[in-house]
Amino acid sequence: MSTRIFDHGDNPEFGNLVTRDEVLFDVSMEPLKDHGYRSIGTTEFGIFANMDDGGEPYLLNTCSNRYELVPNSSIFPVIEAMLRANGFDFEANYYMDDYTVFTVEYIIKGMGIDAGNGDTIDPVFRIRHSYNGFVQYEMTFGFYRLVCTNGLVVPLAGQEAKNYRIKGKHTKKILQSIENLLTHLSKVMDDQPKFEKTVHTMSDRVVEKWEDRVLEVMNATGIKMGRVVNVHTGDNDNRNLLAINAVMNVELNDRQLHGEASDWLVYNAINEGYVYNNDLNTMKPHIREDFDQKVMSYILENPAE
């Protein structure tokens, strides 16, 4: 019995935006020998994608008999049914990379924060799951800014963000996280007033010399100006700084703020211009979120002079 192998794409973050049906393809764990493969050691099984195209199954990964396969169909539809049953209005974005790594963002509607200047921030939780073992199952909670739709904004104040991330690789851990989903969402909503206060604090801080403020925050949080183009002279192309400044100018002009910048705009310009900019970096999602938190923490704790 022959087996096909998918062509692998490449994406620096979550993969390609796909439909719900595309992530719910049938998947099974079967002995490799049943598909004509010889195995070495304990790697006797394979994870196979059974597509509705009339062809042979695709081999996604190899594993031992101890691997606990949890199909997407046991995760995402269950979560969505739970949200609907409890009256949550939500939007979902589905991402897939190589048919093996999946990311779904659930944006809870009607419970957002008005950050002013046209910004709306909605509660969101993100789920990552894989069939290849490279990405551990993870459920992350936070808030989502609609003006900059590239990333997740995590609640700030010390170690708080760690309490909003649930990880696990076994069936029991995954199913427990789904069962406790409403409890986790309730915790996020309980902290919403504190997060709203954080946003308004930054929005109310007028920054007279925003170019200097951007440089200050970048230096303090370890964000480089750009790439060195001449190792002898140290010349830098300043691509990161230019991208951030470009976002600031767009924000100020589009919102007709007449040059009145704020720490909130500086924070978002750094995020949109660099942290979540796939053209300038290929950082993993958790590293981006750590930078996000570092930038917000510095701005909150160090008002512009």
C-alpha positions as CSV (number, residue, x, y, z in Angstrom):
1,M,0.0,0.0,0.0
2,S,1.6,3.3,-1.1
3,T,1.6,6.6,0.9
4,R,1.9,10.1,-0.3
5,I,3.9,12.9,1.4
6,F,2.7,16.5,1.4
7,D,4.7,19.3,-0.2
8,H,5.9,21.5,2.6
9,G,5.3,25.2,2.6
10,D,7.1,27.9,4.6
11,N,5.7,30.5,6.9
12,P,7.5,32.3,9.7
13,E,4.6,32.2,12.2
14,F,1.4,30.2,12.0
15,G,1.3,28.9,8.4
16,N,-1.5,29.7,5.9
17,L,-4.9,31.1,6.7
18,V,-7.4,28.2,5.8
19,T,-11.0,27.3,6.4
20,R,-12.4,25.3,9.3
21,D,-13.0,22.3,7.2
22,E,-9.4,22.2,6.0
23,V,-8.1,21.7,9.6
24,L,-10.7,19.0,10.3
25,F,-9.4,16.4,7.8
26,D,-9.6,12.8,9.0
27,V,-6.4,11.6,10.7
28,S,-5.4,8.2,12.1
29,M,-2.5,6.4,13.8
30,E,-1.7,3.1,12.1
31,P,1.3,0.6,12.0
32,L,3.8,1.6,9.4
33,K,4.1,-1.9,8.2
34,D,0.5,-1.8,7.0
35,H,1.6,0.9,4.6
36,G,4.7,-0.8,3.3
37,Y,7.2,1.0,5.6
38,R,10.0,-0.6,7.6
39,S,10.5,0.8,11.1
40,I,13.6,1.2,13.3
41,G,13.5,0.8,17.1
42,T,10.2,1.9,18.7
43,T,9.1,4.0,15.8
44,E,6.5,1.5,14.5
45,F,3.5,3.7,13.9
46,G,2.6,6.6,11.6
47,I,0.2,9.5,11.7
48,F,-1.7,9.5,8.4
49,A,-4.0,12.1,6.8
50,N,-6.9,10.5,5.0
51,M,-8.0,13.1,2.5
52,D,-11.3,13.1,0.6
53,D,-9.5,13.1,-2.8
54,G,-9.7,9.4,-3.6
55,G,-5.9,8.9,-3.2
56,E,-3.7,7.0,-0.7
57,P,-3.2,8.4,2.8
58,Y,-0.5,11.0,3.4
59,L,2.2,10.3,6.0
60,L,2.5,13.2,8.4
61,N,4.7,11.8,11.2
62,T,6.2,8.6,12.7
63,C,5.8,7.7,16.4
64,S,5.8,4.9,18.9
65,N,2.7,3.1,20.2
66,R,2.9,5.4,23.3
67,Y,2.0,8.5,21.3
68,E,-1.5,9.8,22.1
69,L,-3.2,11.1,19.0
70,V,-5.8,13.8,19.6
71,P,-7.4,14.8,16.3
72,N,-8.5,18.4,15.6
73,S,-12.0,17.1,15.4
74,S,-11.9,16.4,19.1
75,I,-10.7,19.9,20.0
76,F,-12.0,22.8,17.8
77,P,-15.6,21.7,17.2
78,V,-16.0,20.9,21.0
79,I,-14.7,24.3,21.9
80,E,-17.0,26.1,19.5
81,A,-20.0,24.2,20.6
82,M,-19.2,25.1,24.2
83,L,-18.8,28.8,23.4
84,R,-22.2,28.8,21.5
85,A,-24.0,26.9,24.3
86,N,-22.8,29.6,26.8
87,G,-23.9,32.5,24.7
88,F,-20.5,33.7,23.4
89,D,-20.3,35.5,20.1
90,F,-17.0,34.8,18.5
91,E,-14.9,34.9,15.3
92,A,-12.4,32.2,14.5
93,N,-9.2,32.4,12.4
94,Y,-7.7,29.0,11.3
95,Y,-4.1,28.6,10.4
96,M,-2.3,25.5,9.1
97,D,1.4,24.8,8.4
98,D,2.5,21.6,6.5
99,Y,-0.8,19.9,7.5
100,T,0.9,19.1,10.8
101,V,0.8,22.3,12.9
102,F,-2.5,24.2,13.6
103,T,-3.3,27.5,15.2
104,V,-6.8,28.8,15.8
105,E,-7.7,32.2,17.3
106,Y,-11.1,32.7,18.9
107,I,-12.0,36.4,19.2
108,I,-14.8,37.0,21.7
109,K,-17.1,39.7,20.4
110,G,-19.1,42.2,22.3
111,M,-16.9,42.3,25.4
112,G,-14.1,44.6,24.1
113,I,-12.3,47.6,25.4
114,D,-12.5,51.0,23.8
115,A,-8.9,52.2,23.8
116,G,-9.8,55.5,22.1
117,N,-8.7,56.9,18.7
118,G,-10.6,54.2,16.9
119,D,-8.9,51.2,18.7
120,T,-11.0,48.3,19.9
121,I,-9.4,45.5,22.0
122,D,-11.3,42.2,22.2
123,P,-10.6,39.2,24.5
124,V,-9.0,36.3,22.5
125,F,-7.7,32.9,23.1
126,R,-5.4,31.0,20.8
127,I,-4.9,27.3,20.5
128,R,-1.9,25.6,19.0
129,H,-1.8,21.9,18.2
130,S,0.3,19.6,16.1
131,Y,0.5,16.1,14.6
132,N,4.3,16.0,14.4
133,G,5.3,16.6,18.0
134,F,7.3,19.7,17.3
135,V,4.7,22.0,18.7
136,Q,3.2,21.2,22.1
137,Y,-0.5,21.7,22.6
138,E,-1.0,25.2,24.0
139,M,-3.9,27.4,25.0
140,T,-3.1,31.1,25.5
141,F,-5.4,33.9,26.6
142,G,-5.1,37.6,26.1
143,F,-6.5,40.6,24.3
144,Y,-6.6,41.4,20.6
145,R,-6.2,44.9,19.0
146,L,-8.3,45.1,15.9
147,V,-6.3,48.0,14.3
148,C,-3.2,45.9,14.3
149,T,-4.4,42.4,13.5
150,N,-1.0,40.7,13.6
151,G,-0.6,39.7,17.1
152,L,-1.7,38.9,20.6
153,V,-1.5,41.5,23.4
154,V,-1.1,39.8,26.8
155,P,-2.2,41.2,30.1
156,L,0.6,42.9,31.9
157,A,1.8,43.2,35.6
158,G,4.7,41.1,36.6
159,Q,4.3,37.3,36.0
160,E,0.6,37.5,35.1
161,A,1.0,36.4,31.5
162,K,2.2,33.0,32.6
163,N,-1.1,32.3,34.2
164,Y,-2.8,32.6,30.9
165,R,-0.9,29.9,29.1
166,I,-1.8,26.2,29.4
167,K,0.4,23.6,27.9
168,G,0.3,19.8,27.6
169,K,1.0,16.9,25.2
170,H,-1.2,14.2,26.6
171,T,-4.9,13.5,25.9
172,K,-5.9,14.0,29.5
173,K,-4.2,17.5,29.7
174,I,-5.8,18.6,26.4
175,L,-9.3,17.5,27.4
176,Q,-8.9,19.1,30.8
177,S,-8.0,22.4,29.3
178,I,-11.1,22.3,27.1
179,E,-13.3,21.3,30.1
180,N,-11.9,24.3,32.1
181,L,-12.1,26.7,29.2
182,L,-15.0,28.7,30.7
183,T,-13.1,29.1,34.0
184,H,-10.1,30.4,32.1
185,L,-12.2,32.8,30.1
186,S,-13.8,34.0,33.4
187,K,-10.3,34.8,34.8
188,V,-9.5,36.9,31.7
189,M,-12.7,38.8,32.0
190,D,-12.2,39.4,35.7
191,D,-8.8,41.0,34.8
192,Q,-10.3,43.1,32.0
193,P,-10.8,46.3,34.2
194,K,-7.1,46.1,35.1
195,F,-6.1,45.7,31.5
196,E,-8.4,48.5,30.5
197,K,-6.8,50.8,33.1
198,T,-3.4,49.9,31.6
199,V,-4.5,50.8,28.1
200,H,-6.1,54.1,29.2
201,T,-2.9,55.0,31.1
202,M,-0.8,54.7,28.0
203,S,-3.5,56.4,25.8
204,D,-3.6,59.4,28.2
205,R,0.1,60.0,28.2
206,V,0.9,62.6,25.5
207,V,4.4,62.2,24.0
208,E,5.8,65.4,22.6
209,K,8.9,64.0,20.9
210,W,7.7,60.6,19.8
211,E,10.8,59.9,17.7
212,D,13.0,60.1,20.8
213,R,10.5,58.0,22.7
214,V,10.6,55.2,20.1
215,L,14.4,55.2,20.2
216,E,14.4,55.1,24.0
217,V,12.0,52.1,24.2
218,M,13.9,50.2,21.4
219,N,17.2,50.7,23.2
220,A,15.7,49.7,26.6
221,T,14.0,46.5,25.3
222,G,16.9,45.2,23.1
223,I,15.3,45.9,19.7
224,K,18.0,46.7,17.2
225,M,17.7,49.7,14.8
226,G,18.3,47.4,11.8
227,R,21.0,45.4,10.2
228,V,24.7,46.3,10.0
229,V,25.5,46.8,6.3
230,N,29.2,47.5,6.7
231,V,31.1,45.7,9.4
232,H,34.1,48.1,9.1
233,T,32.2,51.3,9.5
234,G,29.3,50.0,11.5
235,D,26.8,51.5,9.1
236,N,23.3,50.4,9.8
237,D,20.3,50.3,7.4
238,N,17.9,51.2,10.3
239,R,15.2,49.1,8.7
240,N,13.5,48.4,12.0
241,L,13.4,52.0,13.1
242,L,12.2,53.2,9.7
243,A,9.3,50.7,9.8
244,I,8.3,51.7,13.3
245,N,8.4,55.4,12.4
246,A,6.4,54.7,9.3
247,V,3.6,53.1,11.4
248,M,3.6,56.1,13.7
249,N,3.2,58.5,10.9
250,V,0.3,56.5,9.4
251,E,-1.3,56.3,12.8
252,L,-1.1,60.1,13.4
253,N,-2.2,61.0,9.9
254,D,-5.0,58.5,9.5
255,R,-6.5,59.3,12.8
256,Q,-6.1,63.0,12.3
257,L,-4.4,63.5,15.7
258,H,-2.6,66.5,14.5
259,G,0.8,65.2,15.7
260,E,-0.4,64.4,19.2
261,A,1.2,61.1,19.9
262,S,0.8,59.0,23.0
263,D,2.6,56.1,24.7
264,W,-0.2,53.8,23.4
265,L,0.6,54.7,19.8
266,V,4.3,54.3,20.4
267,Y,3.6,50.8,21.9
268,N,1.5,49.7,19.0
269,A,3.9,51.2,16.4
270,I,6.8,49.1,17.8
271,N,4.6,46.0,17.8
272,E,3.2,46.5,14.3
273,G,6.3,47.9,12.8
274,Y,8.7,45.3,14.2
275,V,7.6,42.7,16.8
276,Y,4.8,41.3,14.6
277,N,6.3,42.3,11.2
278,N,7.0,39.1,9.3
279,D,9.0,41.0,6.8
280,L,11.6,42.1,9.4
281,N,11.9,39.0,11.6
282,T,11.0,35.3,11.9
283,M,10.6,35.1,15.7
284,K,8.5,32.4,17.1
285,P,5.1,33.4,18.5
286,H,6.1,33.1,22.2
287,I,9.2,35.2,21.6
288,R,7.1,37.9,20.0
289,E,4.7,37.8,22.9
290,D,7.6,38.1,25.3
291,F,8.9,41.2,23.4
292,D,5.3,42.6,23.4
293,Q,5.2,42.3,27.2
294,K,8.7,43.7,27.6
295,V,7.8,46.8,25.5
296,M,4.5,47.4,27.4
297,S,6.2,46.9,30.8
298,Y,8.9,49.4,30.0
299,I,6.5,52.0,28.8
300,L,4.3,51.7,31.8
301,E,7.1,51.8,34.3
302,N,9.0,54.6,32.6
303,P,6.8,57.5,31.5
304,A,8.4,59.9,28.9
305,E,10.1,62.8,30.4
